[in-house]
Amino acid sequence: MSLTFSRRHLIQGLGTLPLATVLADPGLARAAAGSLREVTLTTAGDRKVTAALAVPETTPAPAVMLIHEWWGLNDQIKAVAAELAGQGFVALAVDLYGGKSADSREGAQALMQAVDPEAATDTLVSWLGWLKTHGKVTGKVAVMGWCFGGGWALNASVAEPVDATVVYYGKVDKPAEQLVSLQGPVLGHFATRDEFIDEPMVASFEKAMAQAGKPVTVYWYEADHAFANPTGGRYDEEDAALAWSRTLSFLRETL
């Protein structure tokens, strides 16, 4: 049996499992992540960056750019990209840490604080341009991120218009004058017990979106920050599954 044949059937088997099952098992997440292909790009700022690409069986297809949590581009985020490809989307998991990742809060904090906003914007805008003109993409592109990546998903959509944005408990404290550049609707998933991205911040965001005349849908979950991450202690299986189903419906409707 060829390696290509084995890998294809392995990924097909993973596709029959719930996403949470794959993400919670390091071996399964590693296997799903292994189905992605590394791609490189020279940005508008003349910097070489990398990302992980997952392509569905049928193309051209709409695309989703994924932005990782403060942990970095790990197997978990790549496994979500593999799941999106199984759902019919071209999925690109970008890397804002230059190949580094963390497995401790201290390490993640250091990596996050080391991110240069100008360089990160250059990376994200360049990848969005790459996706929009990719031969396997219809031209429709969405951005999705979690926590650190959720805030950057919104930043990317402000900097480079896309068709849809999904924010999982990310920083959304932007004024209306910045949000006017958004092109597509925004979907937000937030947690009532989140001490970082709290209800006053989200309420201000909704008000600013209304002032900018931009559509936004916000869902609240009786949960903690990072409730959608099966590898963390704050994981809420029911709410994570509900948020994921809402995300897929939103992407299908907008893309």
Secondary structure, DSSP 4 states (H G I P E B T S, - for coil): --HHHHHHHHHHHHTTS-HHHHHH-HHHHHHHHTTSEEEEEE-TTS-EEEEEEE--SS-SEEEEEEE--TTBS-HHHHHHHHHHHHTT-EEEEE-SSTT-B-SSHHHHHHHHHT--HHHHHHHHHHHHHHHHT-TTEEEEEEEEEETHHHHHHHHHHHHS--SEEEEES------HHHHTT--S-EEEEEETT-SSS-HHHHHHHHHHHHHHT--EEEEEESS-TTTT-TTSTT--HHHHHHHHHHHHHHHHHH-
